[in-house]
């Protein structure tokens, strides 16, 4: 399934070719497979509460893997450390090199922490 969705650099290591990656294609593949595509924005269409015959577009910030409350505490929080270790463990179980997964996923988590601010 991961290959059909475009692969994962953490698993592919040096064989990952970022020149063939595009966000729009990735979103299309995830959406076609039935997965959420609310990576950076939560996008939905709902009924207008003021006029039920109309629809409105809702844009909101996306949810993160952990709540902002925890992510803002950084690696000093044991739940953040457990979340990071879980990410690394899953990547390793899927076939990633553990050392590479630790580096890549720490970068990923640091980015998630920046988004939380």
N, C-alpha and C positions, 0 to 999 in steps of 0.2 A: 504494500500500500504506500509506503513512504516513497518508493521509487516512482510510482505512478503520479504522486503529488509533486514530483520534481526533485526528490532527494533531500538530504539534510547535510549541510557542510560538516557538522560534527561527526557524522558517520562516514562520510566520503573522504575526509581528510584532504590530502594534496590532490586528489583526483577531482575535487569539486571545481567546476568551470563556471565562475561567476559571470562570464561574458554571455552565457546563454540564459541567465536568470532575469526575469522581469516581474515586478510586483503585480501588474495586471494579469499576467498569465497565471501566476501563483494563486491569486484571488479567484480567478475563474475555475481552476482545477479544484481548489478547496470547496468552493460553492457547488460545483457539479457533483462532488463526492458527498455533499450533504453536511459539510462542516461549517462552523461559524467563520465569518470573514471580518468580524469586528476587531481587527488588530489594534488600530489606533483611534478609530471612531466607532461609536455605537450608532448605527443607522437603522431607523425603523419607520414604518408608515402606520399611522393609527387614526382612529376616528376623532374628529374635532369635537371636543366636549361642548363647544358653543353652538355647533351646527352638525348634527349627526349625519347629515347627507353629504358632508365633505370629509376629506382626508387631509391629514397634515404629515409633514416629514419631520421626524425628530432626529436631531443630531446631538450626541452627548459624548463624553469621554469614555473610552473603552475601559472594561474592567481589566485588572491585572491578575497575575497568578496568586498574589497575596494582597491583603488590603494595604492601602497607603500607610496606614498607621504603623504596620510592621516594617514595610519596606523603608520608610523614612528613618528607622532606627539603625539600618545598615547591618553589617556583619556582627555587631555587638549583641544582636538579638538572637536567642537560641532558635526561634522559629524560622528566622531568615536563614540561619546556618543549616537547619534541617531541610528547608526548601531547596537550598543549593545542593546539598548532599543527595537529596531525592532526584533532582535533575541529572546529576552526574551518574547516579546509580542506574537510572532508566536508560540514559544514553549508552552506558557500558553494557547493559543487558541487551540492547539492540545491536551491539557490535562495535561501538566506538572504542578507540584507544583511550584508556582512562586519563592519562596525563593530558592528552589533547582536549578531552571533554572538560576536564577541570578548568583549563585556560579559557576555552571557548564559552563555556557556560558561566564562568565568572564574569566575563565581558558582557554576556547577555543579561545577567542579573544586574550588573552595574547600570546598564542601559535602562532596564526596567525600573530601577531605583530613581534614575533621572526623570523618567516619565511620571513617577509618583509625586515628584515635587511640583 
